[in-house]
Amino acid sequence: MTDATIPLVVNGKDRHIARGATVRGLLDELDLLPGMVVVEYNREILPRKEYDEVELQPGDRLELVHFVGGG
């Protein structure tokens, strides 16, 4: 970890992301489409409209559920 990154937990795994990143930034980094993901942020479901607004903080815990289409 550097001063430019912060530690957080994503789906039970330790991870580092750029300081100042938003939930949307994390999803972009993971190549996940925001409309296909449900985000639990510190044990609460985060409304999609807040993905661009919520800045991730050291120690945050996220659970990401990605829906896959098809038949």
PQR file with spaces between the fields and no chain letter, atoms N, CA, C, O and H, PARSE charges and radii, in Angstrom:
ATOM       1  N    MET     1       0.840   -1.182    0.000 -0.4000 1.5000
ATOM       2  CA   MET     1       0.000    0.000    0.000 -0.0000 2.0000
ATOM       3  C    MET     1       0.883    1.243    0.000  0.5500 1.7000
ATOM       4  O    MET     1       1.927    1.287    0.650 -0.5500 1.4000
ATOM       5  N    THR     2       0.440    2.241   -0.739 -0.4000 1.5000
ATOM       6  CA   THR     2       1.136    3.521   -0.763 -0.0000 2.0000
ATOM       7  C    THR     2       0.183    4.598   -0.281  0.5500 1.7000
ATOM       8  O    THR     2      -0.993    4.337   -0.032 -0.5500 1.4000
ATOM       9  H    THR     2      -0.408    2.206   -1.267  0.4000 1.0000
ATOM      10  N    ASP     3       0.706    5.823   -0.152 -0.4000 1.5000
ATOM      11  CA   ASP     3      -0.169    6.932    0.227 -0.0000 2.0000
ATOM      12  C    ASP     3      -1.213    7.208   -0.844  0.5500 1.7000
ATOM      13  O    ASP     3      -2.216    7.873   -0.582 -0.5500 1.4000
ATOM      14  H    ASP     3       1.662    6.036   -0.355  0.4000 1.0000
ATOM      15  N    ALA     4      -0.982    6.703   -2.041 -0.4000 1.5000
ATOM      16  CA   ALA     4      -1.900    6.932   -3.152 -0.0000 2.0000
ATOM      17  C    ALA     4      -3.039    5.918   -3.187  0.5500 1.7000
ATOM      18  O    ALA     4      -3.975    6.063   -3.973 -0.5500 1.4000
ATOM      19  H    ALA     4      -0.168    6.163   -2.254  0.4000 1.0000
ATOM      20  N    THR     5      -2.965    4.883   -2.332 -0.4000 1.5000
ATOM      21  CA   THR     5      -4.011    3.866   -2.316 -0.0000 2.0000
ATOM      22  C    THR     5      -4.569    3.695   -0.907  0.5500 1.7000
ATOM      23  O    THR     5      -3.957    4.091    0.085 -0.5500 1.4000
ATOM      24  H    THR     5      -2.205    4.765   -1.693  0.4000 1.0000
ATOM      25  N    ILE     6      -5.756    3.091   -0.857 -0.4000 1.5000
ATOM      26  CA   ILE     6      -6.379    2.785    0.431 -0.0000 2.0000
ATOM      27  C    ILE     6      -6.762    1.308    0.459  0.5500 1.7000
ATOM      28  O    ILE     6      -7.056    0.721   -0.583 -0.5500 1.4000
ATOM      29  H    ILE     6      -6.253    2.770   -1.663  0.4000 1.0000
ATOM      30  N    PRO     7      -6.759    0.698    1.665 -0.5600 1.5000
ATOM      31  CA   PRO     7      -7.177   -0.701    1.771  0.2800 2.0000
ATOM      32  C    PRO     7      -8.692   -0.791    1.971  0.5500 1.7000
ATOM      33  O    PRO     7      -9.290    0.029    2.668 -0.5500 1.4000
ATOM      34  N    LEU     8      -9.289   -1.790    1.353 -0.4000 1.5000
ATOM      35  CA   LEU     8     -10.692   -2.093    1.595 -0.0000 2.0000
ATOM      36  C    LEU     8     -10.901   -3.567    1.336  0.5500 1.7000
ATOM      37  O    LEU     8      -9.979   -4.265    0.914 -0.5500 1.4000
ATOM      38  H    LEU     8      -8.804   -2.455    0.786  0.4000 1.0000
ATOM      39  N    VAL     9     -12.105   -4.043    1.585 -0.4000 1.5000
ATOM      40  CA   VAL     9     -12.423   -5.458    1.402 -0.0000 2.0000
ATOM      41  C    VAL     9     -13.544   -5.555    0.384  0.5500 1.7000
ATOM      42  O    VAL     9     -14.598   -4.940    0.547 -0.5500 1.4000
ATOM      43  H    VAL     9     -12.854   -3.476    1.928  0.4000 1.0000
ATOM      44  N    VAL    10     -13.312   -6.334   -0.672 -0.4000 1.5000
ATOM      45  CA   VAL    10     -14.308   -6.533   -1.720 -0.0000 2.0000
ATOM      46  C    VAL    10     -14.590   -8.022   -1.816  0.5500 1.7000
ATOM      47  O    VAL    10     -13.700   -8.818   -2.114 -0.5500 1.4000
ATOM      48  H    VAL    10     -12.456   -6.834   -0.804  0.4000 1.0000
ATOM      49  N    ASN    11     -15.840   -8.388   -1.559 -0.4000 1.5000
ATOM      50  CA   ASN    11     -16.256   -9.794   -1.587 -0.0000 2.0000
ATOM      51  C    ASN    11     -15.333  -10.667   -0.741  0.5500 1.7000
ATOM      52  O    ASN    11     -14.946  -11.763   -1.145 -0.5500 1.4000
ATOM      53  H    ASN    11     -16.563   -7.741   -1.317  0.4000 1.0000
ATOM      54  N    GLY    12     -14.992  -10.158    0.434 -0.4000 1.5000
ATOM      55  CA   GLY    12     -14.205  -10.920    1.398 -0.0000 2.0000
ATOM      56  C    GLY    12     -12.709  -10.927    1.164  0.5500 1.7000
ATOM      57  O    GLY    12     -11.975  -11.570    1.914 -0.5500 1.4000
ATOM      58  H    GLY    12     -15.306   -9.267    0.762  0.4000 1.0000
ATOM      59  N    LYS    13     -12.235  -10.223    0.134 -0.4000 1.5000
ATOM      60  CA   LYS    13     -10.802  -10.212   -0.173 -0.0000 2.0000
ATOM      61  C    LYS    13     -10.220   -8.818    0.010  0.5500 1.7000
ATOM      62  O    LYS    13     -10.827   -7.821   -0.382 -0.5500 1.4000
ATOM      63  H    LYS    13     -12.832   -9.701   -0.475  0.4000 1.0000
ATOM      64  N    ASP    14      -9.035   -8.762    0.612 -0.4000 1.5000
ATOM      65  CA   ASP    14      -8.343   -7.482    0.770 -0.0000 2.0000
ATOM      66  C    ASP    14      -7.950   -6.952   -0.599  0.5500 1.7000
ATOM      67  O    ASP    14      -7.536   -7.701   -1.484 -0.5500 1.4000
ATOM      68  H    ASP    14      -8.542   -9.571    0.931  0.4000 1.0000
ATOM      69  N    ARG    15      -8.091   -5.641   -0.750 -0.4000 1.5000
ATOM      70  CA   ARG    15      -7.812   -5.002   -2.023 -0.0000 2.0000
ATOM      71  C    ARG    15      -7.350   -3.582   -1.752  0.5500 1.7000
ATOM      72  O    ARG    15      -7.653   -3.023   -0.698 -0.5500 1.4000
ATOM      73  H    ARG    15      -8.428   -5.032   -0.031  0.4000 1.0000
ATOM      74  N    HIS    16      -6.629   -2.996   -2.679 -0.4000 1.5000
ATOM      75  CA   HIS    16      -6.230   -1.596   -2.584 -0.0000 2.0000
ATOM      76  C    HIS    16      -6.737   -0.866   -3.817  0.5500 1.7000
ATOM      77  O    HIS    16      -6.715   -1.403   -4.924 -0.5500 1.4000
ATOM      78  H    HIS    16      -6.383   -3.450   -3.535  0.4000 1.0000
ATOM      79  N    ILE    17      -7.190    0.355   -3.614 -0.4000 1.5000
ATOM      80  CA   ILE    17      -7.700    1.168   -4.713 -0.0000 2.0000
ATOM      81  C    ILE    17      -7.179    2.586   -4.529  0.5500 1.7000
ATOM      82  O    ILE    17      -6.814    2.988   -3.424 -0.5500 1.4000
ATOM      83  H    ILE    17      -7.208    0.791   -2.715  0.4000 1.0000
ATOM      84  N    ALA    18      -7.150    3.324   -5.608 -0.4000 1.5000
ATOM      85  CA   ALA    18      -6.641    4.693   -5.563 -0.0000 2.0000
ATOM      86  C    ALA    18      -7.428    5.539   -4.571  0.5500 1.7000
ATOM      87  O    ALA    18      -8.658    5.497   -4.537 -0.5500 1.4000
ATOM      88  H    ALA    18      -7.447    2.996   -6.505  0.4000 1.0000
ATOM      89  N    ARG    19      -6.707    6.298   -3.772 -0.4000 1.5000
ATOM      90  CA   ARG    19      -7.337    7.233   -2.844 -0.0000 2.0000
ATOM      91  C    ARG    19      -8.230    8.179   -3.640  0.5500 1.7000
ATOM      92  O    ARG    19      -7.821    8.683   -4.686 -0.5500 1.4000
ATOM      93  H    ARG    19      -5.708    6.332   -3.800  0.4000 1.0000
ATOM      94  N    GLY    20      -9.433    8.421   -3.158 -0.4000 1.5000
ATOM      95  CA   GLY    20     -10.370    9.312   -3.841 -0.0000 2.0000
ATOM      96  C    GLY    20     -11.292    8.608   -4.818  0.5500 1.7000
ATOM      97  O    GLY    20     -12.163    9.239   -5.418 -0.5500 1.4000
ATOM      98  H    GLY    20      -9.765    8.012   -2.308  0.4000 1.0000
ATOM      99  N    ALA    21     -11.106    7.293   -4.984 -0.4000 1.5000
ATOM     100  CA   ALA    21     -11.955    6.540   -5.920 -0.0000 2.0000
ATOM     101  C    ALA    21     -13.375    6.442   -5.375  0.5500 1.7000
ATOM     102  O    ALA    21     -13.596    6.382   -4.166 -0.5500 1.4000
ATOM     103  H    ALA    21     -10.399    6.780   -4.497  0.4000 1.0000
ATOM     104  N    THR    22     -14.317    6.428   -6.289 -0.4000 1.5000
ATOM     105  CA   THR    22     -15.723    6.245   -5.944 -0.0000 2.0000
ATOM     106  C    THR    22     -16.110    4.785   -6.165  0.5500 1.7000
ATOM     107  O    THR    22     -15.325    3.997   -6.694 -0.5500 1.4000
ATOM     108  H    THR    22     -14.138    6.477   -7.272  0.4000 1.0000
ATOM     109  N    VAL    23     -17.316    4.437   -5.759 -0.4000 1.5000
ATOM     110  CA   VAL    23     -17.825    3.089   -6.031 -0.0000 2.0000
ATOM     111  C    VAL    23     -17.823    2.861   -7.542  0.5500 1.7000
ATOM     112  O    VAL    23     -17.444    1.789   -8.012 -0.5500 1.4000
ATOM     113  H    VAL    23     -17.953    5.077   -5.330  0.4000 1.0000
ATOM     114  N    ARG    24     -18.245    3.866   -8.294 -0.4000 1.5000
ATOM     115  CA   ARG    24     -18.246    3.742   -9.765 -0.0000 2.0000
ATOM     116  C    ARG    24     -16.830    3.483  -10.284  0.5500 1.7000
ATOM     117  O    ARG    24     -16.646    2.667  -11.188 -0.5500 1.4000
ATOM     118  H    ARG    24     -18.554    4.737   -7.912  0.4000 1.0000
ATOM     119  N    GLY    25     -15.840    4.161   -9.729 -0.4000 1.5000
ATOM     120  CA   GLY    25     -14.459    3.943  -10.129 -0.0000 2.0000
ATOM     121  C    GLY    25     -14.008    2.519   -9.881  0.5500 1.7000
ATOM     122  O    GLY    25     -13.296    1.938  -10.700 -0.5500 1.4000
ATOM     123  H    GLY    25     -15.989    4.824   -8.996  0.4000 1.0000
ATOM     124  N    LEU    26     -14.421    1.949   -8.746 -0.4000 1.5000
ATOM     125  CA   LEU    26     -14.088    0.551   -8.448 -0.0000 2.0000
ATOM     126  C    LEU    26     -14.732   -0.368   -9.467  0.5500 1.7000
ATOM     127  O    LEU    26     -14.089   -1.287   -9.975 -0.5500 1.4000
ATOM     128  H    LEU    26     -15.000    2.421   -8.081  0.4000 1.0000
ATOM     129  N    LEU    27     -16.007   -0.125   -9.770 -0.4000 1.5000
ATOM     130  CA   LEU    27     -16.693   -0.962  -10.758 -0.0000 2.0000
ATOM     131  C    LEU    27     -16.008   -0.868  -12.119  0.5500 1.7000
ATOM     132  O    LEU    27     -15.850   -1.875  -12.809 -0.5500 1.4000
ATOM     133  H    LEU    27     -16.529    0.622   -9.358  0.4000 1.0000
ATOM     134  N    ASP    28     -15.603    0.342  -12.502 -0.4000 1.5000
ATOM     135  CA   ASP    28     -14.890    0.514  -13.770 -0.0000 2.0000
ATOM     136  C    ASP    28     -13.582   -0.270  -13.760  0.5500 1.7000
ATOM     137  O    ASP    28     -13.235   -0.928  -14.741 -0.5500 1.4000
ATOM     138  H    ASP    28     -15.732    1.160  -11.941  0.4000 1.0000
ATOM     139  N    GLU    29     -12.858   -0.195  -12.640 -0.4000 1.5000
ATOM     140  CA   GLU    29     -11.586   -0.913  -12.529 -0.0000 2.0000
ATOM     141  C    GLU    29     -11.785   -2.421  -12.668  0.5500 1.7000
ATOM     142  O    GLU    29     -10.924   -3.124  -13.197 -0.5500 1.4000
ATOM     143  H    GLU    29     -13.139    0.340  -11.843  0.4000 1.0000
ATOM     144  N    LEU    30     -12.918   -2.904  -12.193 -0.4000 1.5000
ATOM     145  CA   LEU    30     -13.221   -4.333  -12.242 -0.0000 2.0000
ATOM     146  C    LEU    30     -13.953   -4.731  -13.528  0.5500 1.7000
ATOM     147  O    LEU    30     -14.342   -5.888  -13.688 -0.5500 1.4000
ATOM     148  H    LEU    30     -13.618   -2.334  -11.763  0.4000 1.0000
ATOM     149  N    ASP    31     -14.140   -3.777  -14.443 -0.4000 1.5000
ATOM     150  CA   ASP    31     -14.856   -4.009  -15.705 -0.0000 2.0000
ATOM     151  C    ASP    31     -16.273   -4.532  -15.483  0.5500 1.7000
ATOM     152  O    ASP    31     -16.730   -5.434  -16.186 -0.5500 1.4000
ATOM     153  H    ASP    31     -13.824   -2.837  -14.313  0.4000 1.0000
ATOM     154  N    LEU    32     -16.965   -3.952  -14.493 -0.4000 1.5000
ATOM     155  CA   LEU    32     -18.346   -4.321  -14.208 -0.0000 2.0000
ATOM     156  C    LEU    32     -19.274   -3.176  -14.610  0.5500 1.7000
ATOM     157  O    LEU    32     -19.004   -2.014  -14.308 -0.5500 1.4000
ATOM     158  H    LEU    32     -16.594   -3.219  -13.922  0.4000 1.0000
ATOM     159  N    LEU    33     -20.361   -3.511  -15.287 -0.4000 1.5000
ATOM     160  CA   LEU    33     -21.340   -2.503  -15.678 -0.0000 2.0000
ATOM     161  C    LEU    33     -22.218   -2.158  -14.482  0.5500 1.7000
ATOM     162  O    LEU    33     -22.824   -3.050  -13.888 -0.5500 1.4000
ATOM     163  H    LEU    33     -20.581   -4.455  -15.533  0.4000 1.0000
ATOM     164  N    PRO    34     -22.297   -0.888  -14.120 -0.5600 1.5000
ATOM     165  CA   PRO    34     -23.069   -0.488  -12.944  0.2800 2.0000
ATOM     166  C    PRO    34     -24.525   -0.953  -12.967  0.5500 1.7000
ATOM     167  O    PRO    34     -25.092   -1.259  -11.918 -0.5500 1.4000
ATOM     168  N    GLY    35     -25.125   -1.007  -14.139 -0.4000 1.5000
ATOM     169  CA   GLY    35     -26.514   -1.442  -14.237 -0.0000 2.0000
ATOM     170  C    GLY    35     -26.709   -2.926  -14.017  0.5500 1.7000
ATOM     171  O    GLY    35     -27.840   -3.393  -13.885 -0.5500 1.4000
ATOM     172  H    GLY    35     -24.664   -0.759  -14.991  0.4000 1.0000
ATOM     173  N    MET    36     -25.618   -3.668  -13.978 -0.4000 1.5000
ATOM     174  CA   MET    36     -25.686   -5.116  -13.799 -0.0000 2.0000
ATOM     175  C    MET    36     -25.132   -5.568  -12.449  0.5500 1.7000
ATOM     176  O    MET    36     -24.896   -6.757  -12.231 -0.5500 1.4000
ATOM     177  H    MET    36     -24.699   -3.288  -14.085  0.4000 1.0000
ATOM     178  N    VAL    37     -24.923   -4.598  -11.535 -0.4000 1.5000
ATOM     179  CA   VAL    37     -24.307   -4.904  -10.245 -0.0000 2.0000
ATOM     180  C    VAL    37     -25.158   -4.355   -9.106  0.5500 1.7000
ATOM     181  O    VAL    37     -25.683   -3.244   -9.184 -0.5500 1.4000
ATOM     182  H    VAL    37     -25.114   -3.632  -11.712  0.4000 1.0000
ATOM     183  N    VAL    38     -25.285   -5.141   -8.061 -0.4000 1.5000
ATOM     184  CA   VAL    38     -25.843   -4.654   -6.799 -0.0000 2.0000
ATOM     185  C    VAL    38     -24.664   -4.516   -5.850  0.5500 1.7000
ATOM     186  O    VAL    38     -23.856   -5.434   -5.711 -0.5500 1.4000
ATOM     187  H    VAL    38     -24.858   -6.044   -7.997  0.4000 1.0000
ATOM     188  N    VAL    39     -24.573   -3.362   -5.197 -0.4000 1.5000
ATOM     189  CA   VAL    39     -23.457   -3.086   -4.294 -0.0000 2.0000
ATOM     190  C    VAL    39     -23.971   -2.999   -2.863  0.5500 1.7000
ATOM     191  O    VAL    39     -24.848   -2.194   -2.550 -0.5500 1.4000
ATOM     192  H    VAL    39     -25.229   -2.616   -5.309  0.4000 1.0000
ATOM     193  N    GLU    40     -23.409   -3.840   -2.002 -0.4000 1.5000
ATOM     194  CA   GLU    40     -23.631   -3.712   -0.566 -0.0000 2.0000
ATOM     195  C    GLU    40     -22.405   -2.984   -0.028  0.5500 1.7000
ATOM     196  O    GLU    40     -21.281   -3.475   -0.120 -0.5500 1.4000
ATOM     197  H    GLU    40     -22.696   -4.494   -2.256  0.4000 1.0000
ATOM     198  N    TYR    41     -22.645   -1.810    0.530 -0.4000 1.5000
ATOM     199  CA   TYR    41     -21.572   -0.939    1.004 -0.0000 2.0000
ATOM     200  C    TYR    41     -21.668   -0.832    2.521  0.5500 1.7000
ATOM     201  O    TYR    41     -22.608   -0.241    3.052 -0.5500 1.4000
ATOM     202  H    TYR    41     -23.559   -1.410    0.605  0.4000 1.0000
ATOM     203  N    ASN    42     -20.696   -1.404    3.207 -0.4000 1.5000
ATOM     204  CA   ASN    42     -20.698   -1.410    4.672 -0.0000 2.0000
ATOM     205  C    ASN    42     -22.034   -1.898    5.230  0.5500 1.7000
ATOM     206  O    ASN    42     -22.627   -1.290    6.121 -0.5500 1.4000
ATOM     207  H    ASN    42     -19.932   -1.884    2.776  0.4000 1.0000
ATOM     208  N    ARG    43     -22.480   -3.020    4.664 -0.4000 1.5000
ATOM     209  CA   ARG    43     -23.658   -3.767    5.121 -0.0000 2.0000
ATOM     210  C    ARG    43     -24.992   -3.140    4.760  0.5500 1.7000
ATOM     211  O    ARG    43     -26.022   -3.520    5.316 -0.5500 1.4000
ATOM     212  H    ARG    43     -21.999   -3.513    3.940  0.4000 1.0000
ATOM     213  N    GLU    44     -24.992   -2.176    3.829 -0.4000 1.5000
ATOM     214  CA   GLU    44     -26.247   -1.598    3.352 -0.0000 2.0000
ATOM     215  C    GLU    44     -26.227   -1.539    1.832  0.5500 1.7000
ATOM     216  O    GLU    44     -25.204   -1.222    1.226 -0.5500 1.4000
ATOM     217  H    GLU    44     -24.156   -1.867    3.377  0.4000 1.0000
ATOM     218  N    ILE    45     -27.379   -1.850    1.215 -0.4000 1.5000
ATOM     219  CA   ILE    45     -27.468   -1.772   -0.238 -0.0000 2.0000
ATOM     220  C    ILE    45     -27.349   -0.311   -0.651  0.5500 1.7000
ATOM     221  O    ILE    45     -28.050    0.554   -0.125 -0.5500 1.4000
ATOM     222  H    ILE    45     -28.211   -2.108    1.707  0.4000 1.0000
ATOM     223  N    LEU    46     -26.463   -0.051   -1.589 -0.4000 1.5000
ATOM     224  CA   LEU    46     -26.222    1.311   -2.058 -0.0000 2.0000
ATOM     225  C    LEU    46     -27.040    1.551   -3.330  0.5500 1.7000
ATOM     226  O    LEU    46     -26.908    0.800   -4.296 -0.5500 1.4000
ATOM     227  H    LEU    46     -25.894   -0.753   -2.016  0.4000 1.0000
ATOM     228  N    PRO    47     -27.885    2.590   -3.341 -0.5600 1.5000
ATOM     229  CA   PRO    47     -28.642    2.903   -4.565  0.2800 2.0000
ATOM     230  C    PRO    47     -27.694    3.231   -5.717  0.5500 1.7000
ATOM     231  O    PRO    47     -26.678    3.896   -5.519 -0.5500 1.4000
ATOM     232  N    ARG    48     -28.025    2.769   -6.908 -0.4000 1.5000
ATOM     233  CA   ARG    48     -27.160    2.999   -8.071 -0.0000 2.0000
ATOM     234  C    ARG    48     -26.884    4.474   -8.300  0.5500 1.7000
ATOM     235  O    ARG    48     -25.796    4.840   -8.743 -0.5500 1.4000
ATOM     236  H    ARG    48     -28.850    2.229   -7.069  0.4000 1.0000
ATOM     237  N    LYS    49     -27.855    5.319   -8.004 -0.4000 1.5000
ATOM     238  CA   LYS    49     -27.667    6.758   -8.240 -0.0000 2.0000
ATOM     239  C    LYS    49     -26.545    7.335   -7.380  0.5500 1.7000
ATOM     240  O    LYS    49     -26.083    8.445   -7.644 -0.5500 1.4000
ATOM     241  H    LYS    49     -28.740    5.021   -7.645  0.4000 1.0000
ATOM     242  N    GLU    50     -26.096    6.602   -6.351 -0.4000 1.5000
ATOM     243  CA   GLU    50     -25.028    7.070   -5.469 -0.0000 2.0000
ATOM     244  C    GLU    50     -23.650    6.516   -5.826  0.5500 1.7000
ATOM     245  O    GLU    50     -22.665    6.875   -5.182 -0.5500 1.4000
ATOM     246  H    GLU    50     -26.471    5.700   -6.136  0.4000 1.0000
ATOM     247  N    TYR    51     -23.559    5.658   -6.831 -0.4000 1.5000
ATOM     248  CA   TYR    51     -22.272    5.047   -7.187 -0.0000 2.0000
ATOM     249  C    TYR    51     -21.212    6.096   -7.523  0.5500 1.7000
ATOM     250  O    TYR    51     -20.042    5.925   -7.183 -0.5500 1.4000
ATOM     251  H    TYR    51     -24.360    5.367   -7.355  0.4000 1.0000
ATOM     252  N    ASP    52     -21.617    7.183   -8.191 -0.4000 1.5000
ATOM     253  CA   ASP    52     -20.664    8.235   -8.569 -0.0000 2.0000
ATOM     254  C    ASP    52     -20.319    9.157   -7.403  0.5500 1.7000
ATOM     255  O    ASP    52     -19.294    9.839   -7.436 -0.5500 1.4000
ATOM     256  H    ASP    52     -22.568    7.322   -8.468  0.4000 1.0000
ATOM     257  N    GLU    53     -21.166    9.183   -6.373 -0.4000 1.5000
ATOM     258  CA   GLU    53     -21.012   10.128   -5.273 -0.0000 2.0000
ATOM     259  C    GLU    53     -20.232    9.586   -4.083  0.5500 1.7000
ATOM     260  O    GLU    53     -19.553   10.344   -3.390 -0.5500 1.4000
ATOM     261  H    GLU    53     -21.998    8.630   -6.346  0.4000 1.0000
ATOM     262  N    VAL    54     -20.325    8.286   -3.843 -0.4000 1.5000
ATOM     263  CA   VAL    54     -19.722    7.699   -2.640 -0.0000 2.0000
ATOM     264  C    VAL    54     -18.231    7.464   -2.862  0.5500 1.7000
ATOM     265  O    VAL    54     -17.831    6.640   -3.684 -0.5500 1.4000
ATOM     266  H    VAL    54     -20.877    7.671   -4.406  0.4000 1.0000
ATOM     267  N    GLU    55     -17.423    8.202   -2.114 -0.4000 1.5000
ATOM     268  CA   GLU    55     -15.975    8.042   -2.175 -0.0000 2.0000
ATOM     269  C    GLU    55     -15.566    6.966   -1.182  0.5500 1.7000
ATOM     270  O    GLU    55     -15.927    7.023   -0.006 -0.5500 1.4000
ATOM     271  H    GLU    55     -17.748    8.871   -1.446  0.4000 1.0000
ATOM     272  N    LEU    56     -14.815    5.991   -1.662 -0.4000 1.5000
ATOM     273  CA   LEU    56     -14.391    4.880   -0.813 -0.0000 2.0000
ATOM     274  C    LEU    56     -13.380    5.344    0.230  0.5500 1.7000
ATOM     275  O    LEU    56     -12.529    6.192   -0.036 -0.5500 1.4000
ATOM     276  H    LEU    56     -14.522    5.945   -2.617  0.4000 1.0000
ATOM     277  N    GLN    57     -13.497    4.766    1.424 -0.4000 1.5000
ATOM     278  CA   GLN    57     -12.657    5.126    2.562 -0.0000 2.0000
ATOM     279  C    GLN    57     -11.879    3.899    3.040  0.5500 1.7000
ATOM     280  O    GLN    57     -12.326    2.770    2.837 -0.5500 1.4000
ATOM     281  H    GLN    57     -14.189    4.077    1.641  0.4000 1.0000
ATOM     282  N    PRO    58     -10.727    4.105    3.670 -0.5600 1.5000
ATOM     283  CA   PRO    58      -9.971    2.968    4.193  0.2800 2.0000
ATOM     284  C    PRO    58     -10.844    2.095    5.102  0.5500 1.7000
ATOM     285  O    PRO    58     -11.544    2.599    5.980 -0.5500 1.4000
ATOM     286  N    GLY    59     -10.791    0.804    4.879 -0.4000 1.5000
ATOM     287  CA   GLY    59     -11.533   -0.137    5.712 -0.0000 2.0000
ATOM     288  C    GLY    59     -12.949   -0.411    5.261  0.5500 1.7000
ATOM     289  O    GLY    59     -13.630   -1.241    5.864 -0.5500 1.4000
ATOM     290  H    GLY    59     -10.223    0.394    4.165  0.4000 1.0000
ATOM     291  N    ASP    60     -13.425    0.269    4.203 -0.4000 1.5000
ATOM     292  CA   ASP    60     -14.770   -0.014    3.704 -0.0000 2.0000
ATOM     293  C    ASP    60     -14.869   -1.474    3.297  0.5500 1.7000
ATOM     294  O    ASP    60     -13.891   -2.097    2.886 -0.5500 1.4000
ATOM     295  H    ASP    60     -12.872    0.943    3.714  0.4000 1.0000
ATOM     296  N    ARG    61     -16.102   -2.007    3.427 -0.4000 1.5000
ATOM     297  CA   ARG    61     -16.376   -3.389    3.041 -0.0000 2.0000
ATOM     298  C    ARG    61     -17.486   -3.366    1.997  0.5500 1.7000
ATOM     299  O    ARG    61     -18.556   -2.796    2.211 -0.5500 1.4000
ATOM     300  H    ARG    61     -16.897   -1.500    3.760  0.4000 1.0000
ATOM     301  N    LEU    62     -17.206   -3.996    0.872 -0.4000 1.5000
ATOM     302  CA   LEU    62     -18.184   -4.053   -0.201 -0.0000 2.0000
ATOM     303  C    LEU    62     -18.432   -5.493   -0.620  0.5500 1.7000
ATOM     304  O    LEU    62     -17.518   -6.316   -0.657 -0.5500 1.4000
ATOM     305  H    LEU    62     -16.337   -4.460    0.698  0.4000 1.0000
ATOM     306  N    GLU    63     -19.674   -5.772   -0.931 -0.4000 1.5000
ATOM     307  CA   GLU    63     -20.044   -7.037   -1.550 -0.0000 2.0000
ATOM     308  C    GLU    63     -20.658   -6.659   -2.886  0.5500 1.7000
ATOM     309  O    GLU    63     -21.583   -5.850   -2.946 -0.5500 1.4000
ATOM     310  H    GLU    63     -20.417   -5.103   -0.901  0.4000 1.0000
ATOM     311  N    LEU    64     -20.145   -7.242   -3.948 -0.4000 1.5000
ATOM     312  CA   LEU    64     -20.632   -6.952   -5.283 -0.0000 2.0000
ATOM     313  C    LEU    64     -21.303   -8.195   -5.846  0.5500 1.7000
ATOM     314  O    LEU    64     -20.723   -9.280   -5.848 -0.5500 1.4000
ATOM     315  H    LEU    64     -19.393   -7.899   -3.899  0.4000 1.0000
ATOM     316  N    VAL    65     -22.527   -8.026   -6.321 -0.4000 1.5000
ATOM     317  CA   VAL    65     -23.247   -9.131   -6.959 -0.0000 2.0000
ATOM     318  C    VAL    65     -23.476   -8.703   -8.391  0.5500 1.7000
ATOM     319  O    VAL    65     -24.168   -7.719   -8.655 -0.5500 1.4000
ATOM     320  H    VAL    65     -22.999   -7.144   -6.319  0.4000 1.0000
ATOM     321  N    HIS    66     -22.883   -9.456   -9.329 -0.4000 1.5000
ATOM     322  CA   HIS    66     -22.963   -9.136  -10.751 -0.0000 2.0000
ATOM     323  C    HIS    66     -23.929  -10.093  -11.425  0.5500 1.7000
ATOM     324  O    HIS    66     -23.768  -11.311  -11.351 -0.5500 1.4000
ATOM     325  H    HIS    66     -22.320  -10.255   -9.116  0.4000 1.0000
ATOM     326  N    PHE    67     -24.931   -9.533  -12.080 -0.4000 1.5000
ATOM     327  CA   PHE    67     -25.904  -10.346  -12.783 -0.0000 2.0000
ATOM     328  C    PHE    67     -25.409  -10.655  -14.184  0.5500 1.7000
ATOM     329  O    PHE    67     -24.813   -9.808  -14.850 -0.5500 1.4000
ATOM     330  H    PHE    67     -25.063   -8.543  -12.139  0.4000 1.0000
ATOM     331  N    VAL    68     -25.662  -11.870  -14.619 -0.4000 1.5000
ATOM     332  CA   VAL    68     -25.248  -12.309  -15.944 -0.0000 2.0000
ATOM     333  C    VAL    68     -26.501  -12.684  -16.718  0.5500 1.7000
ATOM     334  O    VAL    68     -27.311  -13.491  -16.262 -0.5500 1.4000
ATOM     335  H    VAL    68     -26.146  -12.558  -14.079  0.4000 1.0000
ATOM     336  N    GLY    69     -26.649  -12.090  -17.893 -0.4000 1.5000
ATOM     337  CA   GLY    69     -27.807  -12.401  -18.740 -0.0000 2.0000
ATOM     338  C    GLY    69     -27.511  -13.605  -19.627  0.5500 1.7000
ATOM     339  O    GLY    69     -26.374  -14.066  -19.723 -0.5500 1.4000
ATOM     340  H    GLY    69     -25.992  -11.434  -18.264  0.4000 1.0000
ATOM     341  N    GLY    70     -28.531  -14.084  -20.252 -0.4000 1.5000
ATOM     342  CA   GLY    70     -28.360  -15.204  -21.172 -0.0000 2.0000
ATOM     343  C    GLY    70     -29.481  -16.201  -21.005  0.5500 1.7000
ATOM     344  O    GLY    70     -30.389  -16.018  -20.195 -0.5500 1.4000
ATOM     345  H    GLY    70     -29.455  -13.709  -20.175  0.4000 1.0000
ATOM     346  N    GLY    71     -29.402  -17.219  -21.759 -0.4000 1.5000
ATOM     347  CA   GLY    71     -30.482  -18.185  -21.659 -0.0000 2.0000
ATOM     348  C    GLY    71     -30.089  -19.543  -22.114  0.5500 1.7000
ATOM     349  O    GLY    71     -30.905  -20.464  -22.085 -0.5500 1.4000
ATOM     350  H    GLY    71     -28.664  -17.367  -22.417  0.4000 1.0000
